[in-house]
């Protein structure tokens, strides 16, 4: 039995959609969640800044004795993951991009004619990582990529369901994809909170949630390392933020269905 917690971090509240899936799939695991709310959004930051932020947060999580860390952020996953594997070579690290690619490949194996789109932050789309990894495995597939830079900031501001500003942004970003895709990869972990508005613009499409894929990858990684908690473990869940906590509290309750009182920290 390994009762040490799993560390999970994101630029803000979005990664809680990943934490929710991890807690559902691994109900005996404890978690420590970090939302870097003082520096959100990550999608506008440079690769150097993102790597600096990730290193700081992982060192903080290691000070809490975590046994693994999940990068619950599409932007960090697409720009920092490979270097972090070098920097923290003894620590199991799980990102959200690579498990998301596997989920798409599995879907295409079951239904080869699915037309897929991906929406993400500007930094994630600019990196081209998801497209490259996906097309390496499915070279004949077509992937429609679209940067949606305002979405994460809107979620962090508490705007997530059919708000006029959100609908306006979604219309501008995505209206030309209506009828052109059958499935949409939510390439930022904030985006599962926007599915009502996305459906209003795109119609009946299947959403691919990176949180679900990352939870599966986390379970596999812990199992392979023989560091899963057992049923005897009584899990605890703690939350830390680097900035204001008001919106975090409200959105966390919306996502997790429970009150979350984060501790404010400085790196």
C-alpha positions in Angstrom: 0.0 0.0 0.0 1.2 3.5 -0.9 -0.9 6.1 0.9 1.1 9.1 -0.4 -1.1 11.6 -2.3 -1.2 12.3 -6.0 -0.2 15.8 -6.9 -2.3 17.6 -9.5 -1.8 21.1 -10.9 -3.2 23.6 -13.4 -3.2 27.3 -14.0 -6.4 27.6 -12.1 -9.7 25.7 -11.7 -9.7 23.9 -15.0 -7.6 21.0 -13.7 -10.3 20.2 -11.2 -12.0 18.5 -14.1 -9.0 16.1 -14.2 -9.0 15.8 -10.4 -12.7 14.8 -10.5 -12.0 12.0 -13.0 -9.0 10.8 -11.0 -11.0 10.7 -7.8 -13.8 8.8 -9.6 -11.5 6.2 -11.1 -9.2 5.9 -8.1 -11.5 6.5 -5.1 -8.9 5.4 -2.5 -6.2 7.8 -3.5 -5.5 11.1 -1.7 -4.9 14.2 -3.8 -3.2 17.5 -3.5 -4.4 20.1 -6.0 -2.6 23.3 -6.9 -4.2 26.1 -8.9 -1.8 28.7 -10.0 -4.5 31.4 -9.9 -2.1 34.3 -9.5 -0.6 33.6 -12.9 -3.6 32.4 -14.9 -4.0 32.1 -17.9 -1.1 30.0 -19.0 -2.1 30.1 -22.7 -0.5 33.5 -23.1 2.8 32.7 -21.3 6.2 31.9 -22.9 7.6 28.4 -22.9 10.3 29.6 -20.4 7.7 31.0 -18.1 5.6 27.9 -18.2 8.6 25.7 -17.4 9.6 27.9 -14.5 6.0 27.8 -13.1 5.9 24.0 -13.5 9.2 23.4 -11.8 8.1 25.6 -8.8 4.8 23.9 -8.4 6.3 20.4 -8.7 8.9 21.2 -6.0 6.1 22.4 -3.8 4.2 19.2 -4.4 7.3 17.2 -3.6 7.6 19.0 -0.3 4.1 17.5 0.4 5.5 14.0 -0.3 3.4 13.2 -3.4 4.1 9.9 -5.2 3.2 11.2 -8.7 2.3 14.4 -10.4 -0.4 15.0 -13.0 0.0 18.0 -15.3 -3.7 18.8 -15.4 -3.1 21.6 -17.9 -3.1 21.2 -21.7 -0.7 24.2 -22.1 1.9 22.9 -19.6 1.6 19.4 -21.0 2.3 20.6 -24.6 5.2 22.8 -23.7 7.0 21.5 -20.6 6.4 17.8 -20.1 9.4 16.5 -22.0 11.8 18.7 -20.0 10.1 18.0 -16.8 10.7 14.3 -17.4 14.4 15.1 -17.4 14.3 17.5 -14.4 12.3 15.0 -12.2 13.4 11.7 -13.6 12.5 9.7 -10.5 9.0 11.1 -10.3 6.1 9.6 -12.2 4.7 12.4 -14.3 1.4 12.2 -16.3 0.3 14.8 -18.8 -3.0 15.2 -20.5 -2.0 15.5 -24.1 -0.6 12.1 -24.7 -3.5 10.2 -23.1 -5.8 12.4 -25.1 -4.1 11.3 -28.3 -4.5 7.6 -27.3 -8.2 8.2 -26.7 -8.6 9.7 -30.2 -6.8 6.8 -31.8 -8.9 4.3 -29.9 -12.0 6.1 -31.1 -10.9 6.0 -34.8 -10.1 2.3 -34.5 -13.8 1.7 -33.7 -15.2 4.2 -36.2 -12.7 5.2 -38.9 -14.7 8.0 -40.6 -15.0 10.2 -37.5 -14.1 13.8 -38.3 -12.2 15.3 -35.3 -11.5 18.8 -34.1 -9.4 20.1 -31.3 -9.8 23.4 -29.4 -7.2 24.6 -26.9 -5.2 27.6 -25.8 -3.1 29.5 -28.2 0.1 28.1 -26.7 -1.1 24.5 -27.1 -2.2 24.9 -30.7 1.0 26.8 -31.5 3.1 23.9 -30.1 1.5 21.6 -32.7 2.1 18.7 -30.3 -1.3 17.1 -30.3 -1.6 17.3 -34.1 1.9 15.8 -34.6 1.4 12.9 -32.2 -2.1 12.2 -33.5 -1.1 12.3 -37.2 1.9 10.1 -36.5 -0.5 7.4 -35.4 -3.3 8.2 -37.8 -1.6 9.7 -40.9 -4.8 9.6 -43.1 -7.0 11.4 -40.5 -7.9 15.1 -40.7 -7.7 17.2 -37.6 -9.3 20.6 -37.4 -7.3 22.7 -34.8 -8.6 25.9 -33.4 -7.1 28.3 -30.7 -9.7 29.7 -28.3 -7.6 32.0 -26.2 -10.5 33.6 -24.2 -12.2 30.5 -22.9 -9.9 29.7 -20.0 -10.0 33.2 -18.7 -13.8 33.2 -18.9 -13.9 30.1 -16.8 -11.5 31.6 -14.3 -13.8 34.6 -14.1 -16.8 32.4 -13.3 -18.3 32.6 -16.8 -19.1 29.0 -17.9 -22.7 28.4 -19.0 -24.5 30.2 -21.8 -23.2 33.7 -20.8 -23.7 36.1 -23.8 -19.9 36.9 -23.9 -19.1 33.2 -24.0 -21.6 32.5 -26.7 -20.2 35.4 -28.7 -16.6 34.1 -28.4 -17.7 30.5 -29.2 -19.6 31.7 -32.3 -16.5 33.6 -33.5 -14.1 30.8 -32.9 -16.1 27.8 -34.0 -19.2 28.6 -36.1 -17.4 27.5 -39.3 -16.8 24.0 -37.8 -20.5 23.3 -37.5 -21.2 20.2 -39.6 -17.5 19.7 -40.3 -16.6 17.6 -37.2 -18.2 14.7 -35.4 -16.0 14.8 -32.3 -14.2 17.6 -30.5 -11.2 17.3 -28.3 -11.4 19.6 -25.3 -7.7 20.4 -25.4 -7.8 22.6 -22.3 -9.0 21.2 -19.0 -11.2 24.3 -18.4 -13.3 23.4 -21.5 -15.5 20.7 -20.1 -17.3 23.5 -18.2 -18.3 25.0 -21.6 -20.0 22.1 -23.3 -23.5 23.6 -23.2 -22.3 26.7 -25.1 -20.2 24.6 -27.5 -23.1 22.3 -28.3 -25.2 25.4 -29.1 -22.7 26.4 -31.7 -21.5 23.0 -33.0 -24.6 20.9 -32.7 -24.5 17.2 -31.6 -20.8 16.4 -31.4 -19.0 14.0 -29.1 -16.7 15.7 -26.6 -13.4 14.1 -25.7 -12.5 15.0 -22.2 -8.7 15.0 -21.5 -9.5 14.5 -17.8 -10.9 11.0 -18.4 -8.0 10.0 -20.5 -5.5 11.4 -17.9 -7.2 9.5 -15.1 -6.9 6.2 -17.0 -3.2 7.0 -17.7 -2.7 7.8 -14.0 -4.2 4.5 -12.8 -2.0 2.6 -15.3 1.1 4.4 -14.2 0.5 3.9 -10.5 -0.4 0.2 -11.1 2.8 -0.4 -13.1 4.9 1.2 -10.4 3.1 -0.8 -7.7 2.2 2.5 -5.8 -1.6 2.3 -5.8 -3.4 2.9 -2.5 -5.5 0.0 -1.2 -9.0 -0.1 0.0 -7.8 0.4 3.5 -6.6 3.9 2.7 -8.9 6.8 3.9 -8.3 9.4 1.2 -7.9 13.1 1.9 -8.1 15.9 -0.6 -6.4 19.3 -0.2 -6.3 22.4 -2.3 -3.8 25.2 -2.7 -3.9 28.4 -4.8 -1.3 31.1 -5.5 -3.9 34.0 -5.9 -7.4 34.9 -5.1 -9.6 32.0 -3.9 -13.2 33.3 -4.3 -13.9 32.1 -7.8 -11.9 29.0 -7.2 -14.2 28.1 -4.3 -17.4 28.6 -6.3 -16.2 26.7 -9.4 -14.6 24.0 -7.4 -18.0 23.3 -5.7 -19.6 23.3 -9.2 -17.1 20.7 -10.5 -16.6 18.5 -7.5 -19.9 18.9 -5.7 -18.3 19.8 -2.4 -17.0 22.7 -0.5 -13.3 23.3 -1.1 -11.3 25.7 1.1 -8.0 26.3 -0.6 -4.8 27.4 1.2 -3.1 30.4 -0.4 0.7 29.9 -1.0 3.6 31.7 -2.6 6.3 29.9 -4.5 
